[in-house]
Amino acid sequence: MCDRIQLDDSKQQVADFYSQRSARYDDGNWHPRIARRLVEEAGLSRGQQILDLATGTGMVAIAAGAIVGAEGRVVGVDISTGMLQQARRKVEVLGLENIEFHLADAENLEFPESSFDCIFCSSALIWMSDLPGTLQAWHRLLKPGGLLACHAFDETAFVGGVVAQKVLKKYGVSLLFNQPTGTVEKCHDLLKQARFEQIQIQVKEDGCYIPLEQAQGMWTGNGSSPVLGQHPNPLLNLSLTQLSQAKREFAAELEKLQTEQGIWDDVTVFYVYGRRPHSGRQQASLL
Ligand SMILES: C[S@@+](CC[C@H](N)C(=O)[O-])C[C@H]1O[C@@H](n2cnc3c(N)ncnc32)[C@H](O)[C@@H]1O
């Protein structure tokens, strides 16, 4: 199994970012909850072949492995060695033998065409640098009739990102953040362009109140954290003085959102499903 991988600088930065977070990634219940629901709604059966892209600490892979059983197989893929280390540790503790993990880029996979009954991408679609091309590649890896299941987040989601977007606009920085998949229509169009059919998108409104200090701590404008879907990091165009000024404005904007219960952190999730058509005829009819 490969334990090294050649990544460009921006992907290596993402991998390092998650490796640093990996030991604490499973804290809290939000990620496990939405990962579990993504799997539950996918309607998996025993014996199926599953690919979990950007598997992280293996939450989806482990949930899927329990359903497909010993006759099935789950392959989890990630670019972060730290996240995969956690995933492998969990699988070992649980004694699961139908799950394997690979260090690989979800945008550069080498599996044969039509290998999988279901492909998952939980909480990670937005990290892909070429969404249309990547979705087409994943479509090819599915067996005819196979299912893609992924999360996307509403453009209103994650208060830190939304407020940073607003503040940085004044500095001429356009942060994409959740924009590429931030509406049901955008998700639908992306899947349709990649020739998926039977597209279903469930919107699950979600969120919670968080303390002001926690929201203010979400500032990622120091230029060293990766920026979702944007390479090179557009914040590198700002001077240190501009970044400190923007950080102060970010804190002030959040203060305006303060309520008695704290600050509302919207995390509305889209559960996005689409199938590879069963036959060439059906595929052609979509064109
Ligand atoms: C928010 S975590 C999601 C992890 C897991 N899927 C879950 O639901 O908890 C994002 C993950 O995407 C991985 N990732 C980002 N870009 C990737 C890529 N191009 N190929 C594979 N993994 C990637 C990161 O390393 C990280 O583990």
The ligand as a Gaussian input file, in Angstrom:
#p B3LYP/6-31G(d) Opt

LIG

0 1
 C      -14.310000      17.654000       6.341000
 S      -13.300000      16.242000       6.147000
 C      -14.523000      14.987000       5.781000
 C      -14.074000      13.615000       6.219000
 C      -15.146000      12.531000       6.147000
 N      -15.592000      12.294000       4.793000
 C      -16.310000      12.863000       7.039000
 O      -17.446000      12.932000       6.575000
 O      -16.101000      13.034000       8.244000
 C      -12.580000      16.535000       4.555000
 C      -11.614000      15.435000       4.125000
 O      -11.361000      15.591000       2.735000
 C      -10.026000      15.171000       2.501000
 N       -9.654000      15.638000       1.155000
 C       -9.601000      16.923000       0.722000
 N       -9.276000      16.947000      -0.583000
 C       -9.098000      15.651000      -0.971000
 C       -8.761000      15.033000      -2.191000
 N       -8.502000      15.738000      -3.298000
 N       -8.697000      13.680000      -2.233000
 C       -8.923000      12.933000      -1.131000
 N       -9.248000      13.468000       0.070000
 C       -9.343000      14.816000       0.141000
 C       -9.286000      15.794000       3.668000
 O       -8.014000      15.246000       3.842000
 C      -10.254000      15.482000       4.805000
 O       -9.974000      14.239000       5.398000

